[in-house]
Amino acid sequence: MPARGSSTRAKDTTPPRTGSGEKATLRGFLDHLRNAIADKVAGVPEPRVRTPGVPSGTNLLGLLKHLTFVERFYFLGEDVRDWRATMRPSPEETVEGLLAGYRKAVERANQAIDACPDLDLPAPRPTRPGPAPSMRWVLVHMIEETGRHAGHADILREQIDGSTGR
C-alpha cells in the first residue's frame, strides 16, 4: 500500500459530450466508462495488476477479463459457461493481451450497437428461455455494470500506487 500522502492525483475527466440522440448518449457514457477501466489497468506492473486488493479476490486484471466476457455476452450473444472463472486471469494471460481482447470486444460490441436501428429491438443473446432484453436495456445495464466495476478499479488502483482520478 502506498505511504500516506504519496498519492498522485490524475486529472478527472468530465462526462462525455455526446450526440443528441438516445443511442449516441448511451453509447457515449458507456464508452467513457470503458476507457476508464482500460486506463486503470494500463501501466500496472505484474504481479500487482493481478494481486487481490480485497478478501473476495477482486483484482484489476480480473475485472478487465470479466468485462470482456460481459461485453461479448450482452452485445454479441456469446455464451458464458462459468461467470466466476471470468474474474480469474490465468498465469499465461497478460495485461497487453487482455487489454487487446477487451478493446476488440468493445469494437465488435459498438458495431452491434451501431447496426441496431431501434433500441426497442432485442439484443443478440445466447439461447435461453424467455425473450431477449432490448438493446436499450442492455445499454443501460452495461453502463451500470461497467460503472460499478470502474469504481472497484478506482479503489484497487489507489491501493496499488496511490493514483486517483478518472
C-alpha positions, -999 to +999 in steps of 0.1 A: +000+000+000+014+035-008+026+057+020+000+082+032+003+114+013+022+098-016-008+095-040-007+110-074-038+127-085-048+124-121-069+150-137-105+139-136-122+137-170-156+153-174-187+134-186-186+129-223-202+153-248-224+131-268-247+134-298-283+145-291-299+111-298-306+084-272-283+058-287-254+083-290-259+094-254-260+059-240-230+047-261-210+079-252-214+072-215-206+035-219-175+043-239-164+068-212-166+041-186-149+015-209-120+039-213-118+044-175-115+006-170-088+003-196-069+033-182-070+019-147-054-014-158-028+001-182+006+005-168+002-015-136+031-039-134+030-076-127+022-091-102+003-061-088-022-060-116-035-095-106-030-092-069-063-092-050-069-059-032-099-072-011-108-105+006-131-115-023-100-119-046-110-090-069-081-076-089-076-052-118-068-078-144-097-100-133-121-070-137-109-064-172-112-101-182-147-102-167-159-071-185-146-086-218-169-116-213-198-093-203-194-073-235-193-104-256-223-119-238-246-090-240-237-074-273-225-104-293-246-132-279-217-153-269-225-178-240-205-179-208-203-212-190-187-201-158-191-164-148-168-169-117-139-180-140-142-147-159-129-129-128-097-150-126-070-144-152-047-174-158-009-170-153-005-170-191-028-141-197-011-107-198-021-071-194-014-064-230-033-095-242-064-089-221-064-051-229-063-060-266-091-085-261-112-060-242-107-034-269-116-059-296-148-069-277-157-032-273-151-026-310-173-055-320-200-045-294-201-010-308-206-024-343-236-043-330-249-012-313-245+009-344-262-018-365-293-018-343-318+005-360-342+007-330-333+003-293-366-015-287-353-044-307-338-074-289-301-075-284-281-106-295-284-134-269-273-170-264-301-195-265-320-190-232-357-194-222-378-162-224-374-131-246-341-114-251-338-079-235-340-049-257-308-032-269-319-002-247-320-024-216-286-039-225-270-004-229-283+008-196-273-024-179-238-022-193-234+014-181-244+002-146-221-029-148-191-011-162-196+018-139-198-004-108-166-022-118-149+011-127-155+021-091-139-011-079-109-005-103-105+031-088-101+017-053-078-012-064-056+012-084-053+036-055-043+007-032-016-003-057+001+030-064-019+058-049-032+071-082-067+086-082-089+103-107-107+091-138 
